[in-house]
Amino acid sequence: MNTLYQPFIERFEESSNPVRTFYAPGRVNLIGDHTDYCGGLVFPCAIDRGTTVMIRKRDDDTVKLASTNFELMASLSPAELNQKYGDNWINYVLGVIDQFRKRGIETTGFECLYSGNIPNGGGLSSSASLEVVTAFALNSLFGAGFDDIELVRIALAAENEFVGVNCGIMDQYAVAMAQKDHAMMLDCNTLECEQTPLKLDGYQIVIVNSNQRRDLVDSKYNERFQECQTATRDLSKHLNIKQLAEVTPAQMKDSLEYFSSIDVAKRAKHVITEHNRVREAVIALNADDLNTFGRLMNESHKSMSEDFEASTDIIDQLVAISLDTPGVIGARMTGGGFGGCTVNLVAEDQVEYFIESVGKRYREACGLKADFYPTQSDNGMREITE
């Protein structure tokens, strides 16, 4: 908190109103991508990187927003809060304010300073972290009384409706509800959540940022969302389903003729097999069978690349290089895809070699510098007090 307080008072005028500090982590999805908006299973955990916000009420109704990560600052009247502010991070905050207003809570008259260390556009939920920490802070600051699940829904609606990304609930839920030393198997249809001890004896999660930036609004993410919706409509004419993840692999094989295109069938195949891989991966983790867990991660990446076509040549090369490195038993892209990060399961005594070797080979193969984040799990959203 102290490291952020000085930048805070430098940006905003003196006030006797108290300053409060809130935090929300990022997340890495170990397995189960593009299943959340199809009513499927996911298996994320929070990471030890996140977003901090210092916030203070004002004596007028102006909203002032600033960040240590970007030079852009905003000073907005209540009438300016319901429209997008260019194409930048401020829209995630405005989306949350918009959702509070829609629920009858007027959150005007505050100033806040954000600071984060999640790579932007890396697929580690920097946007969800920003949305969740904002919702949690405003809920506390203005005494709105929303429970944690409603805060998750507010953060999700901010991204879907205001920002315009058709993501599912996984990112916001994981950022809000995570428990340290656990990953969560979340049913995105029912929101039933099983916190699973993250027993990685002898292994460590290492996130690799390809630095091939992804932008979900401009990428094919929304196109994939629409293809999954089409697949659901195609199958619902012949099967009694409401969500794509309800379809079994056997039903999928018997229903190929019902899909409106080959691409739609491939998207459905990924979602249905990935949903089942999550369940198998959690069973393997609970049985201390990390080799099977790693194999399922590898199968997940192949499905994401070949069936869902959400990977890139660069990400595929990064995964291949990682799997060709001693001590690695699992590697896959993580998050929405089309660039961003991979998640790797690496033997603890090989992590330094992994970073050195993969970094060198990746630069030689792709001309990009990778960033490496040996990662620990973390708790979800919280207030930070001295």
C-alpha positions as a Markdown table, in Angstrom:
| # | Residue | x | y | z |
|---|---|---|---|---|
| 1 | Met | 0.0 | 0.0 | 0.0 |
| 2 | Asn | 2.7 | 2.5 | 0.9 |
| 3 | Thr | 4.4 | 2.2 | -2.5 |
| 4 | Leu | 1.1 | 3.3 | -4.1 |
| 5 | Tyr | 0.1 | 6.0 | -1.7 |
| 6 | Gln | 2.7 | 8.5 | -2.8 |
| 7 | Pro | 1.6 | 8.2 | -6.5 |
| 8 | Phe | -2.0 | 8.5 | -5.3 |
| 9 | Ile | -1.6 | 11.8 | -3.5 |
| 10 | Glu | 0.5 | 13.2 | -6.3 |
| 11 | Arg | -2.4 | 12.7 | -8.7 |
| 12 | Phe | -5.2 | 13.9 | -6.5 |
| 13 | Glu | -5.8 | 17.0 | -4.4 |
| 14 | Glu | -5.6 | 16.8 | -0.6 |
| 15 | Ser | -8.7 | 15.5 | 1.2 |
| 16 | Ser | -9.5 | 14.3 | 4.7 |
| 17 | Asn | -11.6 | 11.4 | 3.3 |
| 18 | Pro | -10.0 | 8.0 | 4.1 |
| 19 | Val | -8.2 | 6.1 | 1.4 |
| 20 | Arg | -8.8 | 2.4 | 1.1 |
| 21 | Thr | -6.9 | -0.3 | -0.9 |
| 22 | Phe | -8.3 | -3.4 | -2.7 |
| 23 | Tyr | -6.7 | -6.2 | -4.7 |
| 24 | Ala | -7.8 | -8.8 | -7.1 |
| 25 | Pro | -5.4 | -11.4 | -8.7 |
| 26 | Gly | -5.1 | -12.6 | -12.3 |
| 27 | Arg | -5.8 | -16.2 | -13.1 |
| 28 | Val | -4.3 | -19.0 | -15.2 |
| 29 | Asn | -6.6 | -21.7 | -16.6 |
| 30 | Leu | -4.8 | -25.0 | -16.2 |
| 31 | Ile | -7.3 | -26.7 | -18.6 |
| 32 | Gly | -10.7 | -26.0 | -20.0 |
| 33 | Asp | -10.7 | -23.1 | -22.4 |
| 34 | His | -13.7 | -21.8 | -24.4 |
| 35 | Thr | -16.0 | -24.1 | -22.4 |
| 36 | Asp | -17.2 | -21.5 | -20.0 |
| 37 | Tyr | -19.7 | -19.7 | -22.3 |
| 38 | Cys | -20.9 | -23.2 | -23.4 |
| 39 | Gly | -22.0 | -24.2 | -19.9 |
| 40 | Gly | -18.9 | -26.4 | -19.4 |
| 41 | Leu | -16.2 | -27.2 | -16.8 |
| 42 | Val | -13.1 | -25.1 | -16.3 |
| 43 | Phe | -10.1 | -25.5 | -14.0 |
| 44 | Pro | -8.4 | -22.2 | -13.2 |
| 45 | Cys | -6.4 | -20.9 | -10.2 |
| 46 | Ala | -5.4 | -17.4 | -9.2 |
| 47 | Ile | -1.9 | -16.3 | -9.7 |
| 48 | Asp | 0.5 | -14.2 | -7.7 |
| 49 | Arg | 0.0 | -11.2 | -10.0 |
| 50 | Gly | -2.9 | -8.8 | -9.9 |
| 51 | Thr | -4.5 | -5.4 | -9.8 |
| 52 | Thr | -4.4 | -3.0 | -6.8 |
| 53 | Val | -6.7 | 0.0 | -6.5 |
| 54 | Met | -6.5 | 2.8 | -4.0 |
| 55 | Ile | -9.8 | 4.6 | -3.8 |
| 56 | Arg | -11.3 | 7.5 | -1.9 |
| 57 | Lys | -14.7 | 9.3 | -1.9 |
| 58 | Arg | -14.9 | 12.8 | -3.2 |
| 59 | Asp | -17.0 | 15.7 | -1.8 |
| 60 | Asp | -18.5 | 16.3 | -5.3 |
| 61 | Asp | -19.9 | 13.9 | -7.9 |
| 62 | Thr | -16.9 | 13.7 | -10.2 |
| 63 | Val | -15.2 | 10.4 | -10.9 |
| 64 | Lys | -11.4 | 10.6 | -11.4 |
| 65 | Leu | -9.5 | 7.5 | -12.7 |
| 66 | Ala | -5.7 | 7.1 | -13.0 |
| 67 | Ser | -3.2 | 4.2 | -13.4 |
| 68 | Thr | 0.5 | 3.8 | -12.7 |
| 69 | Asn | 0.6 | 1.6 | -15.8 |
| 70 | Phe | -0.7 | 4.2 | -18.3 |
| 71 | Glu | -0.4 | 8.0 | -18.6 |
| 72 | Leu | -4.1 | 8.4 | -19.5 |
| 73 | Met | -6.2 | 9.9 | -16.7 |
| 74 | Ala | -10.0 | 10.7 | -16.8 |
| 75 | Ser | -12.1 | 13.2 | -14.9 |
| 76 | Leu | -15.8 | 12.4 | -15.6 |
| 77 | Ser | -19.1 | 13.9 | -14.7 |
| 78 | Pro | -22.1 | 11.6 | -14.0 |
| 79 | Ala | -23.4 | 12.4 | -17.4 |
| 80 | Glu | -20.2 | 11.1 | -19.0 |
| 81 | Leu | -20.2 | 7.7 | -17.3 |
| 82 | Asn | -22.5 | 5.9 | -19.6 |
| 83 | Gln | -20.4 | 6.2 | -22.8 |
| 84 | Lys | -17.2 | 4.6 | -23.8 |
| 85 | Tyr | -14.0 | 6.5 | -23.2 |
| 86 | Gly | -12.0 | 5.8 | -26.3 |
| 87 | Asp | -10.5 | 2.3 | -26.6 |
| 88 | Asn | -8.6 | 1.8 | -23.4 |
| 89 | Trp | -8.6 | 0.4 | -19.9 |
| 90 | Ile | -11.0 | 3.0 | -18.5 |
| 91 | Asn | -13.9 | 1.2 | -20.3 |
| 92 | Tyr | -13.6 | -1.8 | -17.9 |
| 93 | Val | -14.1 | 0.5 | -15.0 |
| 94 | Leu | -17.0 | 2.4 | -16.7 |
| 95 | Gly | -18.6 | -0.9 | -17.5 |
| 96 | Val | -18.7 | -1.8 | -13.8 |
| 97 | Ile | -20.0 | 1.7 | -12.8 |
| 98 | Asp | -22.7 | 1.2 | -15.5 |
| 99 | Gln | -23.8 | -2.1 | -13.9 |
| 100 | Phe | -24.0 | -0.5 | -10.4 |
| 101 | Arg | -26.2 | 2.2 | -11.9 |
| 102 | Lys | -28.5 | -0.4 | -13.5 |
| 103 | Arg | -28.9 | -1.9 | -10.1 |
| 104 | Gly | -29.9 | 1.4 | -8.6 |
| 105 | Ile | -26.6 | 2.2 | -6.9 |
| 106 | Glu | -25.1 | 5.7 | -7.7 |
| 107 | Thr | -21.4 | 5.4 | -7.4 |
| 108 | Thr | -20.4 | 8.9 | -8.3 |
| 109 | Gly | -17.9 | 11.0 | -6.3 |
| 110 | Phe | -14.7 | 9.0 | -6.0 |
| 111 | Glu | -11.2 | 9.0 | -7.2 |
| 112 | Cys | -8.9 | 6.0 | -7.6 |
| 113 | Leu | -5.5 | 4.9 | -8.7 |
| 114 | Tyr | -4.9 | 1.5 | -10.3 |
| 115 | Ser | -1.7 | -0.5 | -10.5 |
| 116 | Gly | -1.2 | -3.9 | -11.9 |
| 117 | Asn | 1.5 | -6.4 | -12.9 |
| 118 | Ile | -0.5 | -8.8 | -15.0 |
| 119 | Pro | 0.7 | -8.7 | -18.7 |
| 120 | Asn | -1.9 | -6.9 | -20.7 |
| 121 | Gly | -3.3 | -9.0 | -23.5 |
| 122 | Gly | -1.6 | -12.1 | -22.3 |
| 123 | Gly | -4.6 | -14.2 | -21.5 |
| 124 | Leu | -4.2 | -14.0 | -17.7 |
| 125 | Ser | -7.3 | -12.0 | -17.0 |
| 126 | Ser | -6.0 | -8.6 | -16.6 |
| 127 | Ser | -9.4 | -7.2 | -17.6 |
| 128 | Ala | -11.3 | -9.5 | -15.2 |
| 129 | Ser | -8.9 | -8.5 | -12.4 |
| 130 | Leu | -9.6 | -4.8 | -13.1 |
| 131 | Glu | -13.4 | -5.4 | -13.3 |
| 132 | Val | -13.5 | -7.5 | -10.1 |
| 133 | Val | -11.3 | -5.2 | -8.0 |
| 134 | Thr | -13.5 | -2.2 | -9.1 |
| 135 | Ala | -16.7 | -4.0 | -8.3 |
| 136 | Phe | -15.4 | -5.1 | -4.9 |
| 137 | Ala | -14.1 | -1.6 | -4.1 |
| 138 | Leu | -17.3 | 0.2 | -5.1 |
| 139 | Asn | -19.4 | -2.3 | -3.3 |
| 140 | Ser | -17.5 | -1.7 | -0.1 |
| 141 | Leu | -17.0 | 2.1 | -0.5 |
| 142 | Phe | -20.7 | 2.8 | -1.2 |
| 143 | Gly | -22.2 | 0.1 | 0.9 |
| 144 | Ala | -24.1 | -1.5 | -2.0 |
| 145 | Gly | -24.6 | -4.8 | -0.2 |
| 146 | Phe | -24.0 | -7.1 | -3.2 |
| 147 | Asp | -22.8 | -10.6 | -2.4 |
| 148 | Asp | -19.7 | -12.1 | -4.0 |
| 149 | Ile | -21.6 | -13.9 | -6.8 |
| 150 | Glu | -23.5 | -10.7 | -7.7 |
| 151 | Leu | -20.1 | -8.9 | -7.9 |
| 152 | Val | -18.9 | -11.6 | -10.3 |
| 153 | Arg | -22.0 | -11.1 | -12.4 |
| 154 | Ile | -21.5 | -7.4 | -12.4 |
| 155 | Ala | -17.9 | -7.8 | -13.6 |
| 156 | Leu | -19.0 | -10.2 | -16.3 |
| 157 | Ala | -21.8 | -8.0 | -17.6 |
| 158 | Ala | -19.4 | -5.1 | -17.7 |
| 159 | Glu | -17.2 | -7.0 | -20.1 |
| 160 | Asn | -20.0 | -8.5 | -22.2 |
| 161 | Glu | -22.3 | -5.4 | -22.4 |
| 162 | Phe | -20.0 | -2.4 | -22.1 |
| 163 | Val | -16.7 | -3.5 | -23.5 |
| 164 | Gly | -18.2 | -5.9 | -26.0 |
| 165 | Val | -16.4 | -9.2 | -25.4 |
| 166 | Asn | -18.6 | -12.3 | -25.3 |
| 167 | Cys | -16.6 | -14.1 | -22.6 |
| 168 | Gly | -18.0 | -16.6 | -20.1 |
| 169 | Ile | -18.0 | -16.3 | -16.4 |
| 170 | Met | -14.8 | -18.2 | -15.6 |
| 171 | Asp | -12.3 | -15.3 | -15.4 |
| 172 | Gln | -14.4 | -13.1 | -13.1 |
| 173 | Tyr | -15.4 | -16.1 | -10.9 |
| 174 | Ala | -11.8 | -17.3 | -10.6 |
| 175 | Val | -10.5 | -13.9 | -9.8 |
| 176 | Ala | -13.1 | -13.3 | -7.1 |
| 177 | Met | -13.4 | -16.7 | -5.5 |
| 178 | Ala | -9.9 | -18.3 | -5.7 |
| 179 | Gln | -8.3 | -20.0 | -2.7 |
| 180 | Lys | -4.6 | -20.2 | -2.3 |
| 181 | Asp | -3.0 | -23.6 | -2.9 |
| 182 | His | -6.2 | -24.7 | -4.7 |
| 183 | Ala | -7.5 | -24.7 | -8.3 |
| 184 | Met | -11.3 | -24.7 | -8.8 |
| 185 | Met | -13.3 | -27.0 | -11.0 |
| 186 | Leu | -16.2 | -24.7 | -11.9 |
| 187 | Asp | -19.3 | -25.7 | -13.6 |
| 188 | Cys | -20.1 | -22.6 | -15.6 |
| 189 | Asn | -23.7 | -23.6 | -16.1 |
| 190 | Thr | -24.7 | -24.1 | -12.5 |
| 191 | Leu | -21.8 | -22.2 | -10.8 |
| 192 | Glu | -21.1 | -25.3 | -8.6 |
| 193 | Cys | -17.5 | -25.1 | -7.6 |
| 194 | Glu | -15.1 | -27.7 | -6.3 |
| 195 | Gln | -11.9 | -26.3 | -4.7 |
| 196 | Thr | -9.2 | -28.9 | -5.4 |
| 197 | Pro | -5.9 | -28.9 | -3.6 |
| 198 | Leu | -3.2 | -28.0 | -6.1 |
| 199 | Lys | -0.8 | -30.9 | -5.2 |
| 200 | Leu | 2.1 | -30.5 | -7.7 |
| 201 | Asp | 4.7 | -32.4 | -5.7 |
| 202 | Gly | 8.0 | -31.8 | -7.4 |
| 203 | Tyr | 6.5 | -29.6 | -10.2 |
| 204 | Gln | 5.8 | -25.9 | -10.7 |
| 205 | Ile | 3.4 | -24.0 | -12.9 |
| 206 | Val | 5.5 | -21.8 | -15.2 |
| 207 | Ile | 3.6 | -19.2 | -17.3 |
| 208 | Val | 5.3 | -18.1 | -20.5 |
| 209 | Asn | 4.2 | -14.9 | -22.2 |
| 210 | Ser | 4.8 | -15.2 | -25.9 |
| 211 | Asn | 4.6 | -11.5 | -26.3 |
| 212 | Gln | 2.4 | -12.1 | -29.3 |
| 213 | Arg | -0.2 | -9.7 | -28.1 |
| 214 | Arg | -3.9 | -10.7 | -28.3 |
| 215 | Asp | -6.9 | -8.3 | -28.3 |
| 216 | Leu | -10.1 | -10.2 | -27.8 |
| 217 | Val | -12.3 | -7.4 | -29.1 |
| 218 | Asp | -10.5 | -7.4 | -32.5 |
| 219 | Ser | -9.5 | -11.0 | -32.6 |
| 220 | Lys | -11.6 | -14.0 | -33.7 |
| 221 | Tyr | -12.8 | -14.6 | -30.1 |
| 222 | Asn | -16.3 | -13.3 | -30.7 |
| 223 | Glu | -16.4 | -15.2 | -34.0 |
| 224 | Arg | -15.7 | -18.5 | -32.1 |
| 225 | Phe | -18.4 | -17.6 | -29.6 |
| 226 | Gln | -20.9 | -17.2 | -32.4 |
| 227 | Glu | -19.8 | -20.5 | -34.0 |
| 228 | Cys | -20.4 | -22.3 | -30.6 |
| 229 | Gln | -23.9 | -20.7 | -30.4 |
| 230 | Thr | -24.5 | -22.0 | -33.9 |
| 231 | Ala | -23.4 | -25.5 | -32.9 |
| 232 | Thr | -25.8 | -25.4 | -30.0 |
| 233 | Arg | -28.7 | -24.3 | -32.1 |
| 234 | Asp | -27.8 | -27.0 | -34.7 |
| 235 | Leu | -27.8 | -29.8 | -32.1 |
| 236 | Ser | -30.8 | -28.6 | -30.1 |
| 237 | Lys | -33.0 | -29.3 | -33.1 |
| 238 | His | -32.2 | -33.0 | -32.6 |
| 239 | Leu | -31.1 | -33.3 | -29.0 |
| 240 | Asn | -32.7 | -32.1 | -25.8 |
| 241 | Ile | -29.9 | -29.7 | -24.8 |
| 242 | Lys | -29.6 | -26.1 | -23.9 |
| 243 | Gln | -25.8 | -25.9 | -23.6 |
| 244 | Leu | -23.2 | -27.3 | -25.9 |
| 245 | Ala | -21.3 | -28.9 | -23.0 |
| 246 | Glu | -24.3 | -31.1 | -22.2 |
| 247 | Val | -23.6 | -33.2 | -25.4 |
| 248 | Thr | -21.6 | -36.4 | -24.8 |
| 249 | Pro | -18.7 | -37.4 | -27.0 |
| 250 | Ala | -20.8 | -40.4 | -28.2 |
| 251 | Gln | -23.7 | -38.0 | -29.1 |
| 252 | Met | -21.2 | -35.8 | -30.9 |
| 253 | Lys | -20.0 | -38.6 | -33.1 |
| 254 | Asp | -23.6 | -39.6 | -34.0 |
| 255 | Ser | -24.6 | -36.0 | -34.8 |
| 256 | Leu | -22.0 | -34.8 | -37.4 |
| 257 | Glu | -24.7 | -34.6 | -40.1 |
| 258 | Tyr | -26.6 | -32.0 | -38.1 |
| 259 | Phe | -24.0 | -29.3 | -38.1 |
| 260 | Ser | -24.3 | -26.4 | -40.5 |
| 261 | Ser | -20.7 | -26.4 | -41.5 |
| 262 | Ile | -17.5 | -28.4 | -40.9 |
| 263 | Asp | -16.0 | -25.5 | -38.9 |
| 264 | Val | -19.0 | -25.4 | -36.6 |
| 265 | Ala | -18.6 | -29.1 | -36.0 |
| 266 | Lys | -14.9 | -28.7 | -35.2 |
| 267 | Arg | -15.7 | -26.0 | -32.6 |
| 268 | Ala | -18.3 | -28.2 | -31.0 |
| 269 | Lys | -15.8 | -31.2 | -30.9 |
| 270 | His | -13.3 | -29.1 | -29.0 |
| 271 | Val | -15.9 | -27.8 | -26.4 |
| 272 | Ile | -17.3 | -31.3 | -25.8 |
| 273 | Thr | -13.9 | -33.1 | -25.5 |
| 274 | Glu | -12.4 | -30.2 | -23.5 |
| 275 | His | -15.3 | -30.3 | -21.0 |
| 276 | Asn | -14.6 | -34.0 | -20.4 |
| 277 | Arg | -10.8 | -33.4 | -20.2 |
| 278 | Val | -11.3 | -31.1 | -17.3 |
| 279 | Arg | -13.1 | -33.8 | -15.3 |
| 280 | Glu | -10.4 | -36.3 | -16.2 |
| 281 | Ala | -7.7 | -33.9 | -15.2 |
| 282 | Val | -9.2 | -33.2 | -11.8 |
| 283 | Ile | -9.5 | -36.9 | -11.2 |
| 284 | Ala | -5.8 | -37.4 | -12.1 |
| 285 | Leu | -4.7 | -34.5 | -9.9 |
| 286 | Asn | -6.6 | -35.9 | -6.9 |
| 287 | Ala | -4.9 | -39.3 | -7.6 |
| 288 | Asp | -1.5 | -37.6 | -7.6 |
| 289 | Asp | -1.1 | -38.7 | -11.3 |
| 290 | Leu | 0.6 | -35.7 | -12.7 |
| 291 | Asn | 1.7 | -37.5 | -15.8 |
| 292 | Thr | -1.9 | -38.0 | -16.8 |
| 293 | Phe | -2.7 | -34.4 | -15.9 |
| 294 | Gly | 0.2 | -33.2 | -18.2 |
| 295 | Arg | -0.9 | -35.5 | -21.0 |
| 296 | Leu | -4.4 | -34.0 | -20.8 |
| 297 | Met | -2.9 | -30.5 | -21.0 |
| 298 | Asn | -1.1 | -31.5 | -24.1 |
| 299 | Glu | -4.3 | -32.9 | -25.7 |
| 300 | Ser | -6.1 | -29.8 | -24.7 |
| 301 | His | -3.6 | -27.6 | -26.7 |
| 302 | Lys | -3.9 | -29.9 | -29.7 |
| 303 | Ser | -7.6 | -29.5 | -29.6 |
| 304 | Met | -7.4 | -25.7 | -29.2 |
| 305 | Ser | -5.0 | -25.5 | -32.1 |
| 306 | Glu | -6.6 | -28.0 | -34.6 |
| 307 | Asp | -10.3 | -28.1 | -33.8 |
| 308 | Phe | -11.0 | -24.7 | -32.2 |
| 309 | Glu | -8.3 | -22.9 | -34.3 |
| 310 | Ala | -7.6 | -20.5 | -31.5 |
| 311 | Ser | -3.9 | -20.9 | -31.4 |
| 312 | Thr | -1.3 | -19.3 | -33.7 |
| 313 | Asp | 1.8 | -20.7 | -35.4 |
| 314 | Ile | 4.0 | -18.8 | -32.9 |
| 315 | Ile | 2.1 | -20.3 | -29.9 |
| 316 | Asp | 2.2 | -23.8 | -31.4 |
| 317 | Gln | 6.0 | -23.4 | -31.8 |
| 318 | Leu | 6.3 | -22.2 | -28.2 |
| 319 | Val | 4.4 | -25.2 | -26.9 |
| 320 | Ala | 6.4 | -27.6 | -29.1 |
| 321 | Ile | 9.7 | -26.1 | -27.8 |
| 322 | Ser | 8.5 | -26.4 | -24.2 |
| 323 | Leu | 7.5 | -30.0 | -24.6 |
| 324 | Asp | 10.9 | -30.8 | -26.1 |
| 325 | Thr | 12.6 | -29.5 | -22.9 |
| 326 | Pro | 13.6 | -31.8 | -20.1 |
| 327 | Gly | 11.3 | -31.8 | -17.1 |
| 328 | Val | 8.2 | -30.6 | -18.9 |
| 329 | Ile | 5.2 | -32.9 | -18.7 |
| 330 | Gly | 2.4 | -30.5 | -19.9 |
| 331 | Ala | 2.2 | -27.4 | -22.0 |
| 332 | Arg | -0.7 | -25.6 | -23.5 |
| 333 | Met | -2.0 | -22.2 | -24.5 |
| 334 | Thr | -4.2 | -20.6 | -21.9 |
| 335 | Gly | -7.0 | -18.1 | -22.0 |
| 336 | Gly | -8.9 | -16.9 | -25.1 |
| 337 | Gly | -6.1 | -17.7 | -27.5 |
| 338 | Phe | -4.8 | -15.9 | -30.7 |
| 339 | Gly | -1.6 | -15.1 | -28.9 |
| 340 | Gly | -0.8 | -14.5 | -25.3 |
| 341 | Cys | 0.5 | -17.0 | -22.8 |
| 342 | Thr | 1.1 | -20.7 | -22.3 |
| 343 | Val | 1.0 | -22.6 | -19.1 |
| 344 | Asn | 3.5 | -25.3 | -18.4 |
| 345 | Leu | 4.0 | -28.0 | -15.8 |
| 346 | Val | 7.8 | -28.1 | -15.1 |
| 347 | Ala | 9.9 | -30.2 | -12.7 |
| 348 | Glu | 11.0 | -27.8 | -10.0 |
| 349 | Asp | 14.7 | -28.7 | -10.4 |
| 350 | Gln | 14.5 | -27.9 | -14.1 |
| 351 | Val | 12.8 | -24.5 | -14.0 |
| 352 | Glu | 15.9 | -22.5 | -14.4 |
| 353 | Tyr | 17.0 | -24.6 | -17.3 |
| 354 | Phe | 13.5 | -24.4 | -18.8 |
| 355 | Ile | 13.6 | -20.6 | -18.7 |
| 356 | Glu | 17.1 | -20.4 | -20.3 |
| 357 | Ser | 16.6 | -23.1 | -22.9 |
| 358 | Val | 13.1 | -22.2 | -24.0 |
| 359 | Gly | 13.8 | -18.5 | -24.1 |
| 360 | Lys | 16.8 | -19.0 | -26.3 |
| 361 | Arg | 15.2 | -21.4 | -28.7 |
| 362 | Tyr | 12.0 | -19.4 | -28.9 |
| 363 | Arg | 13.8 | -16.2 | -29.8 |
| 364 | Glu | 15.8 | -18.1 | -32.5 |
| 365 | Ala | 12.6 | -19.7 | -33.9 |
| 366 | Cys | 10.1 | -16.8 | -33.7 |
| 367 | Gly | 12.2 | -13.6 | -33.2 |
| 368 | Leu | 10.3 | -12.7 | -30.0 |
| 369 | Lys | 11.5 | -12.5 | -26.4 |
| 370 | Ala | 9.4 | -14.6 | -24.1 |
| 371 | Asp | 8.8 | -13.6 | -20.5 |
| 372 | Phe | 8.7 | -16.3 | -17.8 |
| 373 | Tyr | 6.6 | -16.3 | -14.6 |
| 374 | Pro | 7.2 | -19.2 | -12.2 |
| 375 | Thr | 3.8 | -19.0 | -10.5 |
| 376 | Gln | 2.2 | -19.6 | -7.1 |
| 377 | Ser | -1.5 | -19.8 | -6.5 |
| 378 | Asp | -3.3 | -17.0 | -4.6 |
| 379 | Asn | -6.5 | -16.0 | -2.9 |
| 380 | Gly | -9.2 | -14.0 | -4.6 |
| 381 | Met | -10.4 | -10.4 | -4.3 |
| 382 | Arg | -9.8 | -8.7 | -0.9 |
| 383 | Glu | -9.3 | -5.5 | 0.9 |
| 384 | Ile | -5.7 | -4.7 | 2.0 |
| 385 | Thr | -5.3 | -3.2 | 5.4 |
| 386 | Glu | -2.2 | -2.2 | 7.2 |
